[in-house]
Amino acid sequence: MTKVDEAALKKRARAMLIAMTDRAHWVYALPHEAFADTCAFILAQGLPQTEVGDEGRVVRYGEEEACQFVVMDNAALDATLVDASGEDSVDILKALLDQHGFLPQSVIWETALDVAQPKEASFALRMLAHMTVAWDADISDVFLLHLASPDAVARHEAVTAVTLAAMVARDVEPALLLLQEAKKREKFPKLSETISEAIGVLRQLGGQPVELVP
């Protein structure tokens, strides 16, 4: 990496942090083995456990909007994902990250942009999708890069990541634009069908009419 490249990566990571802070919604990736300790740490802060799902792999804490956490054991990403929301969650989140460390967003960006390594890049793209609390040009560009990959598997992974990002950001319009353009280019019938299904899901989430396909 050149110094310019490193500066650009840090700029993208900073933009992501600013977006999280503006919305009081932060998502970080911790080591996978930190799941149990993370749950215990948050519980020790006095936040009640309010919901458990996916056979114990997703746990929600906090009853007030000002301080809520969701801890996810994501084996596919080899990470524990921590989703914190509300202004009062900041101190707890900082203490948690200081204790366990986390995967810097700049490193995730670096890997996601290295499309010469499609498996690792797709892996990082999925992680970025979990952290997309708001869309910007850089986020759209990296998804577009993957949607235009010559590797059909990478394109399929990108469709999943774009859909996930729209759900995290609660903003379907940018994702719909990306998927609609990807569908126009797609030559593989099965993948084209997958893109159509993703578009339908996002239209439903956004309250838009869903195109009925016979």
Secondary structure, DSSP 8 states (H G I E B T S, - for coil): --HHHHHHHHHHHHHHHHHHHHHTEEEEEEEGGGHHHHHHHHHHTT--EEEEEGGGTEEEE-SSTTSEEEEEEEGGGTEEEEEEESGGGHHHHHHHHHHH----HHHHHHHHH-TTSHHHHHHHHHHHHHT-SS--HHHHHHHHHHHT-S-HHHHHHHHHHHHHHHHHHT--HHHHHHHHHHHHH---HHHHHHHHHHHHHHHHHTT-------
